[in-house]
Structures are given as C-alpha cells and as structure tokens.
C-alpha cells in the first residue's frame, strides 16, 4: 500500500480504511464482512471489483500494471485467484507468523466520509 501511494503521483487512487469507526456511517450500503474478506475497489461508474482485479488495476493506474498482468492471463488467472482467496482468508495469521505483530488494518488515509464527498 505504501508503494502504491508513493507511485500515485496523479492521485488516481483513494484508500479507505474499513476499520475506521466512521466507515459504517459513511457507507451503510456496503457489507463490511465481504469487504474484509478480500480487497475491493469501486470504479468511477460505481461498479465494484475485488481480489486480484483490484490489485492489477491499482498497479496499472500507477504505471506498473505489467508486474501483475500475468496473474490475469488465461490459464494462470484461476490459480492466481485461488491463491489470493487462500491468502486473503488467512492474511492476519500469515502476517503474524512473518512479522510477529498483530495487524488489524492499514492506517487510515482519509476519513471515509471525505472520500464519499469527492
């Protein structure tokens, strides 16, 4: 996330902390459990995408899509998606095993309500 923020010189990406106490108030229509299960992104037209599609698009928007493009190729996509779902389901446990630190969420970038008004 930090690298994406650093590379996003055109400010095309907006990060929202779903752990924020304001989240449910600002986005009552979104299901927190679904959002917490895997990464989600909202396109300018309002459509929601999730998983590696979000990861690929975010890196593409900062000019590094080629790094993740192979994960969207036919024949690799299904396996990459399976690995992502496994990782997403166990990410807190994996993070703890790798770092020894409990993690709840990324630090808040901006208030969810601020993002909604943009």
matplotlib code that plots the C-alpha trace (Angstrom):
import matplotlib.pyplot as plt

x = [0.0, 2.8, 4.5, 1.2, 0.6, 4.2, 3.8, 0.3, 1.6, -1.7, -3.7, -5.9, -6.3, -8.3, -7.7, -10.5, -9.9, -12.8, -11.7, -12.5, -15.3, -16.9, -16.9, -20.4, -21.9, -20.4, -21.0, -24.1, -24.9, -21.6, -21.2, -18.2, -17.6, -17.4, -15.0, -12.8, -12.7, -10.8, -9.7, -12.4, -12.3, -15.0, -14.7, -15.7, -19.0, -19.9, -19.2, -17.3, -14.4, -12.5, -9.4, -6.6, -8.6, -8.3, -4.6, -3.9, -5.9, -4.3, -0.8, -1.8, -3.1, 0.4, 2.2, 3.2, 0.4, 2.9, 4.1, 0.6, -0.6, 0.4, -1.9, -4.9, -3.8, -6.0, -4.6, -2.9, -5.9, -7.8, -4.8, -3.8, -7.4, -7.4, -4.1, -5.3, -8.5, -6.5, -4.1, -6.9, -8.7, -5.5, -3.7, -3.8, -2.4, 0.2, 1.2, 1.6, 3.8, 6.0, 6.3, 5.3, 2.9, -0.8, -2.3, -5.9, -5.8, -3.7, -3.5, -6.3, -5.5, -8.6, -12.0, -14.4, -16.9, -14.3, -13.9, -17.6, -18.0, -15.3]
y = [0.0, 2.4, 1.8, 2.3, 5.6, 6.7, 5.9, 7.5, 11.0, 11.8, 10.9, 8.4, 6.1, 6.6, 4.4, 3.9, 2.3, -0.1, -0.4, 3.3, 3.9, 6.2, 3.5, 2.1, 5.5, 6.7, 3.5, 1.8, 0.1, -1.9, -5.2, -4.9, -8.7, -9.0, -6.1, -7.5, -10.9, -9.6, -6.3, -4.3, -1.3, 0.9, 2.1, 5.6, 4.3, 2.8, -0.8, -2.8, -5.2, -7.4, -9.5, -9.5, -7.5, -4.6, -5.2, -5.3, -2.2, -0.2, -1.0, -0.3, 3.1, 3.9, 2.6, -0.8, -3.0, -5.2, -6.6, -8.1, -8.6, -12.3, -13.0, -12.0, -14.2, -17.1, -20.4, -18.5, -16.4, -19.3, -20.5, -16.9, -16.2, -19.4, -18.5, -14.9, -16.2, -18.5, -15.7, -13.2, -15.7, -16.2, -12.9, -11.8, -15.2, -15.1, -11.6, -12.5, -15.5, -13.4, -10.3, -11.3, -8.3, -8.4, -6.3, -5.1, -2.8, -0.2, 3.2, 5.5, 7.6, 9.9, 9.8, 7.6, 10.4, 12.7, 10.2, 9.9, 13.7, 13.8]
z = [0.0, 0.9, -2.5, -4.4, -2.5, -3.3, -7.1, -7.3, -8.4, -10.2, -7.2, -9.1, -6.1, -2.9, 0.0, 2.6, 6.0, 6.5, 10.2, 10.8, 13.2, 10.6, 7.9, 8.6, 8.9, 5.6, 3.6, 5.1, 1.8, 1.8, 3.7, 6.0, 6.2, 2.4, 2.2, 4.9, 3.2, 0.2, -1.3, -3.1, -5.4, -6.7, -10.3, -11.4, -12.7, -9.3, -10.1, -7.5, -8.3, -6.0, -5.5, -8.0, -10.4, -7.9, -7.4, -11.1, -11.8, -9.0, -10.2, -13.8, -12.8, -11.3, -14.4, -13.1, -14.3, -16.2, -12.9, -12.1, -15.7, -15.9, -12.9, -15.2, -18.2, -19.1, -17.6, -14.8, -13.6, -12.0, -10.0, -9.0, -7.9, -5.7, -4.1, -3.5, -1.8, 0.4, 1.3, 2.0, 4.2, 6.3, 5.9, 9.6, 10.6, 7.9, 8.8, 12.4, 11.5, 9.3, 11.5, 15.0, 15.0, 15.1, 12.4, 12.1, 9.1, 7.2, 8.9, 7.9, 4.8, 5.0, 6.5, 4.6, 4.6, 3.0, 0.1, -0.3, -0.9, -3.6]

ax = plt.figure().add_subplot(projection="3d")
ax.plot(x, y, z, "-o")
ax.set_aspect("equal")
plt.show()
